[in-house]
Amino acid sequence: MNDLSAEDVAYFERCLRRQRDAVVQRIREELLNSQREDFAALAGRVHDAGEESVAELLMSMNLTLVDREVSELHDVEAALTRIRVGTFSECEDCGGDIGRARLEVYPTVRRCIEDQQRLERNYAGGRDLSPSL
């Protein structure tokens, strides 16, 4: 794990476990809220097209929120796996060091800054997506 000490790795593992617990709790809460809202919508539903479209929009928003949380949970679990196998601070593209400062900001990061920027440029079709003033 390149420049990380055993204490650094333990620190990141604790942070990631706390993050995982928080994400799981948010998913639980969102699903419970969603079920309550669904029940309330079904119990008091008036067959009005406008109300149905609002209900569908709310359901879609709830699913999007849960989907985002599940995606974050997958990222956290992947980072914990990288800790277990000893590749936590290695870039998955070039194998170089990601760097502690970058991991502090984004502990689930998979790439060094250079490879992440390259990926984003390629994804953008070579266009510079930096904001222009």
Disulfide bonds with the S-S distance in Angstrom:
none
